[in-house]
Amino acid sequence: MRHFVFMKFEPGYFDDNVYTYIRTNFSRLQAVMSEDILSCRVSKNCVERDRNMDMMIEMELKDAGSLPKYLNHPLHLAVGERMNCHVIERASFDCE
């Protein structure tokens, strides 16, 4: 199963420090959930346009049962707690 998340942050918030924080923590999340998260990639947008998102998280999960495990993992929840108040748009997409 593949899981994608697209985020746009409030103006002036998303910078290299935020990007590094998110990448580092998703790398940790993949390491502790290696049986469920087969791959994880965090990318930042490189073209400034009003409709573009700032960041994309792309994951390959073992199966559909891995998604709720990931979503409810304490590390994922901690990142969300820190970032969610700065996110102005978010979309997710899941496919098999």
KAPESUL-V628385 format. One record per residue. N is the residue number from 1. RES is the residue in one small letter. SS is DSSP state (helix for helix, strand for strand, loop for the rest). Layout:
n=[N:N]
res=[RES:RES]
ss=[SS:SS]
//
This chain:
n=[1:2:3:4:5:6:7:8:9:10:11:12:13:14:15:16:17:18:19:20:21:22:23:24:25:26:27:28:29:30:31:32:33:34:35:36:37:38:39:40:41:42:43:44:45:46:47:48:49:50:51:52:53:54:55:56:57:58:59:60:61:62:63:64:65:66:67:68:69:70:71:72:73:74:75:76:77:78:79:80:81:82:83:84:85:86:87:88:89:90:91:92:93:94:95:96]
res=[m:r:h:f:v:f:m:k:f:e:p:g:y:f:d:d:n:v:y:t:y:i:r:t:n:f:s:r:l:q:a:v:m:s:e:d:i:l:s:c:r:v:s:k:n:c:v:e:r:d:r:n:m:d:m:m:i:e:m:e:l:k:d:a:g:s:l:p:k:y:l:n:h:p:l:h:l:a:v:g:e:r:m:n:c:h:v:i:e:r:a:s:f:d:c:e]
ss=[loop:strand:strand:strand:strand:strand:strand:strand:strand:loop:loop:loop:loop:loop:loop:helix:helix:helix:helix:helix:helix:helix:helix:helix:helix:helix:helix:helix:helix:helix:helix:helix:loop:loop:loop:loop:strand:strand:strand:strand:strand:strand:strand:strand:loop:loop:loop:loop:loop:loop:loop:loop:loop:loop:strand:strand:strand:strand:strand:strand:strand:loop:loop:helix:helix:helix:helix:helix:helix:helix:helix:loop:loop:helix:helix:helix:helix:helix:helix:helix:helix:helix:helix:helix:helix:helix:strand:strand:strand:strand:strand:strand:strand:strand:strand:loop]
//
